Amino acid sequence: MKQPNRIKAAVRAGRKAYGYNLSFPSPWVIDILEKLDFDFVLIDGEHEPFGLDQLEDLCRTAERHNLTPIARVPDIGSSTIMRYLDCGIMGIVGPHIATEADARQLARACYFGPLGERSFGANRSTDYNAGIADKAAYYRQANEQMWPMHPPRKAHQEMAAHVETGVDRAP
């Protein structure tokens, strides 16, 4: 992992995590808003046309400013989520989570084993596999920094998904 997840750090410290929604692919917006000391930037990949090359640039810019890049993905398919995570995203907002099975799918796609089914590739999120001597330790650390979540829905769905799957509700 390149850096700690500032959302998780804020929650552990008992404070709110603050961030903003980026709805167009502009690293300059991240550069400008860096002065305001946000914890995260939420990249809206469900409603906006972000390409993977743009997503990588946005992640690089966020990391340079110690921001945690998270993304709302277009769907909860494992291959979609993997592409976002491979670019450097550290939290996934799963859209349209309506059932416990949906929440479980989101968690499986976000976590490396034994918690999930995320695959490992030599890409920018893993520093192109440079210097990772102990993959099991890397998987544990990556899983610890991952933040899968879903937007608020009906109260009983939120509670069931959180309690049964370990997927958090978006702040």
N, C-alpha and C positions, 0 to 999 in steps of 0.2 A: 504494500500500500504506500502510496506517495505521501499521504498526510492523514492525520486523524479526521474523523467525521465530526465537524463542529456542531451538528444538530445533536448527535448523541452526547457529546461533551457537555453541551448546554443542559440537556435533560438530566444528566448525571449530577451536574452542579446545582440542580434545582432552579434553573432560570429558563426563560423562554428563548427559543432560537428565532432570530429574525432573518428574513430574506425577502427576495422579490422574484416576481414572475417575469421571465424573458420570453417574449412572444415573437421575436424576430432575430435572425442570426447576426448579432452585432457584438463582437468582442469589445468594441469601444464603449458600449454601455457598461459592460462589466468593469472596464478600466476606470470609467468616470465614477460609478457608484462605489468603487472600492474605498473611497474616502469616507464613506458613511459607516464603515465597519459592520457590514452585515455578516451573518454566519453562513448563508447559503444563497445560491441562485437556483431557481426552479425553471428548467427549460421545458417549454410546452411542446413536446413532440407529438401529442395527440391532435392538437388543433392547428399546428403551424408546420410549415414545410421545411424542417431541418434535415439536411443531408448529413451523412456520417462524417464527411470531411469537415463540415461546419461544426458539427458536434465536437469533434476532436479539438478544433481551434477554441471553442468556447470552454471546454474542460481545461485546456492548457492555460487559458487566460484566468479562469477561476482559481486554479491551483497556484498560479503566480501571485495571486492576491490573498491566498490562504482562505478561499471560500470553498465550501463544499458544494460541488455540482450535483444536483439531483434532477431527475427528468420524469415528466408524465409521458408515458409511452403510448403509442397508438393502440396496442393490444397487449394481452398478457402471455402471448406465445413465447416459449422458451428462446427461440431463435431471435425474436425481436429484442427481448430483454438482454440477451447475450451481446448483441451488437452494441447496445447502449453502454453496457458495463465495460465492454472491451475498449470503448473510447475514453473511459475514465469516470463515468457516472458513479456516484457513491450511494445513491438512494433512488429507488424506483417508486413512482406513484402509479399504481395499477388502476386503469380506468374500468368503470362498470363492474366492480366487484359486487356481485349480488348474492353469492352463495358461499358456503364454507369451502366447497371444491374450488371456486375461483381464488379464494384467499390462499388455499394450499398450493395451487398452481403458481401463484405469484411468488410465494416463499421458495418453492422448489427451484424456480428459475433464477432467483437472486443469490442463493447460497451454494457454495461448494459443499461436497460431501463431508461429513455424513448428514448435514442438515438439509442439503438440497442436491440438485443435479446439474449445477452450473459447470460448464467445461472450462478447462484451462488452455489458453493459447498464448503464444508469444506475441503480444500486442502492447500498446502503450499503457494499458492499465496494469500490466505485469512487468513494466520496464523491459519489455521484449525478452523476458526470461533471463535477464542478466543478473547474476549474483544471487539467485534464489537457490540456496543449497538444500534447504529443508522445505519441500513443498507442503508437507503436512502442517508445519508451523505457519507457512504463508497462508494456507487455506483458513486456519483458525483465526489469524489476524484479519484477513479480508472479511470473513464472516462476521467478526466482531464489529467491524466498521460499516458493514452494509446496513441500510435502512429501507426495507420494503414497507410500503404503506398504501393505504387506500383513502380516497376522499370520504368525508362523512356521508353516511346514508342513514337509513332507518336505525334507530337506537338498538334494536334487538339484533340486527345484522352486524353492527359494529361490535357489539359485545361478543357475539358468538365467534366472529372471525378473529378477534383479538385473543380471546381466551383459548380458543381451540388451536390456533395456528401460530401464534407468536408474531403475526403481522400487525404492525402498529397503524393506528388511525392517523392520517395526516394532521399536522397541527393547524 
